[in-house]
Amino acid sequence: MSKAENTGNSGGKPPRDASAERAERLAAALRENLKRRKAQARGRANAASPAEGAASDPAPKLRD
């Protein structure tokens, strides 16, 4: 067996530094977390918009 076969790296690329792999995984996780948080904030803003419009009456009602 050659050295490349022992590492389990079948892609033909040289093995990456463990810290570089970890940094890439963390960066990807942070991007996904940010996307999820932005989607949640948009959902909350959209859900709050109709409620705020319904609570405030644009024209005051006049008594007879």
N, C-alpha and C positions, 0 to 999 in steps of 0.2 A: 504494500500500500504506500502511496506517496503521502507527503506531508499534507497536501490539500485535501486528500480523501479523509485523513484523520480528523480534521477540524470540522467536518460536516458542512463545509461551505461549498455547495454545489453550483452556486451562481457564477463562479469564475472570478469573483471580486476578491481582493485581499481582505482579510479579517479586519473589522473596524475596532477602534479603541472603545473599551467599555464605557468610558466617561462620555465619549462622543455619542454613543448609542443612547445612553441615559439622557443626555441633554436633548437629543432629538425627540425621544419619547415624551419628555416633560414639556417641550415646546408644543408638540402636537396635542397633548392633554390640555395645556393652557388654552390653545386656540379653540378646541372643542368646548371647553368650559365657558369661554367668553361668548361663543356662538349661542350656547344654551342659555346663558344669563341674559343676553340681548333679546332672544326670542321670548323669554319669560317676561322681561320688562315691556316689550311690545304688546304682549298679551294682556298684561295688567293695564297698560295705558288704554288699549282698545276697549277693555271691559269697563274701565272707569269713565270713559268719555260719554257714553249714552246716559249713565246714571247721573253725571253732573249736569247734563243738559236737561234731564227730566226734573231735577231738583230745583233748578232755578227757572222761574216763570218769566219769560221775556216781556210780557205785558201784564201790568197789575190789573186785577179784576175790580171793576167799579161796582159799588153798591147802588141799588135802586132806591 
